[in-house]
Amino acid sequence: MKAVNLLLAFAAAAVAVPVFAQQIPPAADIAAQVRTQGYPCDGSPSAEKDPKYSWPDEPLWILKCANATYRVRLIPDMAARIERLQ
């Protein structure tokens, strides 16, 4: 009986791992990507996902910094596409 419970626990953990990988990245992580690509982002940033223009594997974020607002498309394994809005 213990072996069955242990097997079920491992199966549940294996299913839960992909869910954790798709969590929303914090605004600080998006701001760090923007800064890495040469754009200024001062202060405490905030980020809001734009569901209208997001794609399944490429979410679009509106990043608000103290000195600018950006539209940021995060693309896995590539540089983000960044457009300054203000």
Secondary structure, DSSP 8 states (H G I E B T S, - for coil): -HHHHHHHHHHHHHHHHHHHHTS---HHHHHHHHHHTT----SS-EEEE-TTT-BTTB-EEEEE-SS-EEEEE--TTS--EEEE--
